[in-house]
Amino acid sequence: MPSRNERAARVAVLADSDTRWKWGVLTARRIAPGGPEGTAPTGFVLRGRATPTARQLAETGVSDTAPREVTGAEFLREVRDAAARGEGYDVIVLALVGGTVRALLQGLAELALERRPVLVTGYVGVVYEKLADGLLLRHGADVVLANSRHDAERFRAVYEGVGADPGAVVEAALPFLGGAPHTPEAGRDTLVFAAQPSVPVTRAERAYVLRRLVGHARLHPAREVLLKLRSRPGEHTTHLEEFPYQKLVRDLPVPPNFRLVYGHMGEVLDRTDLLVTVSSTAALEALHRRIPTAILTDLGVREALGNHHFVGSGLLTSFDRLDKGAVPVPDEEWLSRQGVGVGGPGTVRYERAFDAARERVAALLAGPPLPPIAPYYTAETAGGYLPGILARHRLDVSAPEPRESGVRRIVREAARGAYRHGVQRVAPVIRRLGEL
């Protein structure tokens, strides 16, 4: 049987949302030995409340092959059975929220494989909340990717501060930065607002943003104002969206130069002349392509909004200033620390941002069998916290595997629909009644 070094690495990606699927696949291609061209990861998407639809997955544009939908236990069985067939995975990219990463680390450790895969995890974008908890839940993976020098320093400081080994932290970059540098076109003036499902969260704040966008469109009739949405009605993303802009806009008369758009963010950025957002990772994509970018302060500069991450960037501004034609100018040192604009799209400097991660994975694959998984959160360090996390994920590989059927799929989709209906319609009504 060929060794790991004599054949292409077998890579699996397990994701729990469309954005993490995109991050996971692109990360796998960039860090697996042999480079992007030789890597075709096997894809899995975790079944749950935010399971992306086929449209959402296809819209990411990262793979022609749809990932297989699985539970956590089903994924572990697949890893175990592949190893038993002599076709075990060499690398597994866990593109998941922190609690799920920790549960999968536990499940993979309990498989007790003779030669376990290299485990890679990280973050899909700006890390602006739950920094310590999210990192400690991910501790135990062999590689914890940081998307910038700034993040790498923060990640290592957290691990060192609690006495955990920081050696897994590897500086890289966001894997989906790319596209052509911004080039103004005569007669084109397009402002794009990158919406987020849960930022801002309240109806009043989201209605405010919508009113200001519509008002800006009226003030600038020659400018196309696009509200870029992550999901269509009835679909979910990682974060719950109680008040979709699609519904709020029904109450507003809008000018002809304002409209809602969907689709691949990279394609929308191809025709963007000013990207506006509260704190979306789309801002980093735009900045990398040198597209003028604005981070709104209208709702405050707050940790809950995530725009505090952009303090010192030179990008913070308000609708009042945008209405007057002001365009922020980014601070170059801030951009460098964030890992964006590092040489620009497609340059050697950006492509080499993944060299350290690729070399780390290659070294782990070429070395002796990996040691047992050793997370920071254990029954000893987090006896009142960890059991609840593991119980929620129910990763019992020994339990009988449920038989898939058409009826089961229909019931599952109906349950998801009921859940989304409850989040977007019933919950707001209950909340309003509670305020009476």
N, C-alpha and C positions, 0 to 999 in steps of 0.2 A: 504493500500500500504506500503511495507517495506520501512523503512528510509534508508538514505545513509549508516548508520552504520550497518544495518542488512543484507546487500547484498553486492555482489562484486561491486566495483566501475565501472561505465560505463565510459570508456576512449576513446576519439577520438584523432587521430593524423592527422594533416594536414601538408603535406610537399610539397616542390616545386622542389626537385631534388632527385636523388638516394641517395646521401650521407646524405641529411637531413632526408630522409625517414628512413634510417638506424639509424641515431641518435635519431629520434623521437620515433621509436618503442622500441628501447632498453632503452631509457630514461623512457618511459611510464611503461615498465615492472619493472624497478628498483625503481621508486618512488611512484607508485600507492599503496595504502594500501593493505596489504595482500601479498606483495612480488611478484617476477617475475612469479612464477608458476600460480598464480591466475588471471593474467592479460592478457586478449586477446584484445588489442585495436582495435577499428574500424578504418580502414585506408582510408585516402583520399589523393589524389595527385592533386596539383593545376595545372590546364591547362594553358600552356603558352609556351614561346619560348624554355624553358629548360625542358619541360615535359619529364621524363625518359621513355625509352622504356620498354616493358615487360621483355626483357632480362636483362636490367640494374637493374630493381627492383628485379628480381629473383636472380641475382648475389650477392645482398647484403646478402642473406641468413637469413634474420630476420623474414620472415613470409611466410607461405605456401599459404596464401590468398592474392590475388592481391588487392591493394587499388583501390577505385573507383575514376575515374578522374572527377573533378568538377571545376567549376569557383568559385570565391570567393562568389558571390551571391548565387550560388547553395549550397555551404557549409552552409551559414547562414540560408538558408531556411530549410536545413536538421536539424540544431540545433534547430530552432524554432519549426518545426513540431514534432521532437522527444520530446520536452518538452510538447507540446500540447497533445501528446499521453500518457503522464505520463512515458516516457522512456528517459527523458532528460539526457544529458551527465553530469557526475560529474566532470570530468577533461578533458580539451582540451590542448594538446601539440601542440603549434604553431612552427613547425620546418621550419621556413621561413626566408627570408631576412628581414632586419629591416623595410623597407618601407611597406612591405606587412603585417608584424606584426601590425604596427600602423594602417593600414587601417582596418584589421580584428578587432582590439580592438574597433575602432569606430563603425563598423558594429554590433559587439556583444553588445556594450552598447546601441545602438539604438533598439535592439530587446526588451529591457526592460523586460527580463524574471523575473518571480516572485522569482526564486532562480537560479541565474546564476552559471555556472561551474567555477571551479578553473582553471585559465589560467596560463600555464607554457610555458616558452620559454628559449632560450639560444643560444649557438654557437656550431657549429659542430666540431670545431678544434681550431687551433692557431688563436688568434685575433691579427692581425698585421696591420690592416688598419681600418680607419673610426671608431676608438674606441668610441669617444664621440657621434658621430651622430648615430651609430648603437645602442648604449646603450639607448640614449634618445628616439629613435624610439620604443624601446622595453619597455620603462617605462610605467607602467599602468598594466602590467601583474602582477599576484599575486606572481609568483615565477620566478625570472630571475637566471638561473643556471650559476654558474662559474665553469669552469673545473679544477680549481686549487686554492691554496691559493693565488698565485700571481695574478690571474685574479680577485678573489674576492676582494682583496685590491684595485686593479685598478678600478673595477666597482663601488665600494662604494665611492671612491674618486671622480669619475666623477659626480655621483648623488649628493653627498654632495656639490661639488663645484659649482653646478648650483642651489642649494637650493631645489633639488628634494628628496623625501623620499627614502633612500637607503634600507629600510627594506625588500624589495622583493629579494635582492641578497642573494643567498644561495650557499655556497661552496659545490661542489660535485666532480665529475671526469668525464673524457670521458667515456661514457657507453660501448664503444666497445673495451676497452683494455682487452686483454685476450690471450688465447693460451698458449701452453707449453713454458717454459723457453728455451732459446737457448742452444742446445747441439751440439757441433761440431761432425761431423761424418767423419771417416777415408775415404779418397778418394773424399770427397765433398768439393768444394770451389766455392761458388756462390755469386756473387755480383748482387744486384738488384738496379736499379735506379728507384725511384718512380717519375713518370712524373706528371706534373700539367698542366691543360689546358691553363692557362694564365700566368704562371711563368716558365721561362722568356717569354716575350710577342713577341719580334721581331723575324723575320725570321733568322737574323744573329746570334742572341744569341742562338736560339734553334738549329741551324745548328752547332754552336760551341760545344754545349753540346753533340750532336750526334756524331760529329767527335771525341771528346775526349773519349767517351764511346767505340766507335769502335776501336780507337787507343789503349785503355787500354786492350781490348780483344786480340788484336794482340800481345801486350807485354806480356800477361799472357795466353798463349794458353791452359794451364791446368785449367784455371778458367772459369766457365760459367758466362757470362755477360748477364743479362736479363733487358730489358727495359720494365717496367711494365706500361701499358697504362690504362687510366680510361675509355675510350670509343672507340668503333669501328667507322670507317668512316661513316659519316651521322648521328651519334648520338651526342647529346649535353649533357653537364653537366652544373652546375650552372654558370660557367664562359665560355665565348666564346673562342673557339680555332681556331684561324685563320690559324695557320701553324702546322697541325698535324704531329707528328713524322713519322707516317705511310707513308706520302707523301715525306717527306724530305729524308727518308732512301732509297728511290728509286734511288737517285743520287749517292749512295755510294756502293762500293763493301764491303761486310762484311765477316768476318771470320766465320767459322762454329760454334764457341763457343759464338757467339752473336746472340740473337734473341729477337723478340717482344713477350710479353705475356699479357694476359688479365686474368680476373677471380677475385675471392674474395681475397682481400689483405691478410687476415689472413692465407689463404692456401698458398699463395706465400711466406709469412714470415716463414712458417713451414720449408722451405728449404733454407732460406737465411742465409748467413754467414757474409755479410756486406751490410747494407742498405745505399744507397747514394741518396741524394735529394738536392734540393735548399731550400725548406721550407715546404714540404708536411707534413700533419698531420701523415702520415705513419711513420715519424721519431719517433713520440711519441709512436705509437704502438710498433715499434721495440725496443725502449729503455725500455718500460715496460717489454718486454720479455728478456731484457738483450742481445739483438742482437747488435753487433758492428754497429755504425751508424756514418755517415759523412755528414756534411752540407757544401755545396760547397761555396767557396769565389771567384771563378774564374770570376764571373760577378760583383764582388763588394759585400760589405755588405751594403745593401740598404733597406730602408723601402718599396720601390716598389716591391722588391723581397720577402720580409717577412723574410729573413734570419737574420735580425737584432734581431729578437726575440730570437735567439740562442746565442747572445753575453753573455759570461760568462759560457756557457755550457761545454766548452772544446771540442766541436764537430766541430768547424769551421776548414776547411782544403781545399786543392785544388787538382785538378787532378794530378798536378806534384808530390805532396806528395803521393797520392794514387798509382800512377804509381811506386813509389819507395818502396811501401809496407807498408807505414805508416798507422796506424789505430788509430783514436782519442780515448781518454779515457774521459768519461763524468764526470762532476763535480757532486758529490753526493748531495750537498746542492741545487744546481740548479735543479736537478731532483726532489728533495723533494718539492720544491716550485712550480714546474710545475704539481705536482700530478701524476707523472709517476714513476714506480718502487716502489710504496708505498706498500711494502710487497710482490710485485710480483704477477703474474697472479693467480687468484683463491684463494688468501689468505684472511683471515678474515679482515685484514687491508684495502685491496682494496674494498671488498664488503661493508664494513662499511662506505665508503666514501659517500654513498648515504643515510645514515640514517637520516641526518639532513633534506634533501629534502623530504624524505618519511614522516617524522614526521611533517614537515610544512604542507604538503598536507593533512595529516590526521587531523591535528588540524583545518584547514580551513573547511574541510568537516563536522567535528563534531560540529562546532560552529554555530552561528546564520547566517542568510543569509548574503552573502558578500556585502560590500558597493559598490556603483556605481564605475565603472572603472574610474580612474582618471589619465590619462597620463600627462606627462610633456608638450609634444607638443600639444598646443591647439590654437584656433583662437586668443587668447590673447598673448601667448608666441611666436608663430611662424605663424603669420598671412600672411606672404609672402611666406611661405614654405609648411605648412600643406595642404592648399587647392589643390596644385598641386599633392601631394602624393595621396590624397583621390580621386581626379578626375581620375588619371591614373588607379585606380583599379575598378571603376564603380560598387560599391557594392550596387546596388539598389534592395533590396529584393522585393519591390512592383512591379517591372517590370514583364511582362509576362515571364514565364519560357519557353525557347526555346525548341521545340520538337526535340528530338534526332532522327536521321535517318541515314541510311547507306550513303546517299549522303552527309549529313553534315560531317560525319566522314571522308569520302574520301577527301572532300574539305579541311577539317582541316589539314589532313596529308600532302596534296599537298602543302598547305601554309607553313607548317613547313619545308618541304623539300626545298621549294624555299628560305626560310629565311636562312637555313643552307648553301645552295649553295651560296647565296649572301655573307655570312660572310666569307666562306672559299675560294671562288674563285673570285667573282666579286670585292669585296672590295680590296683585295691585288692588283689586276690589276689596279683599279682606283688610288690607292695610288702610284703605280709605275709611272703611266702616269703623276700624279701631280708633280713628282720629275724631270720630263724631262726639 
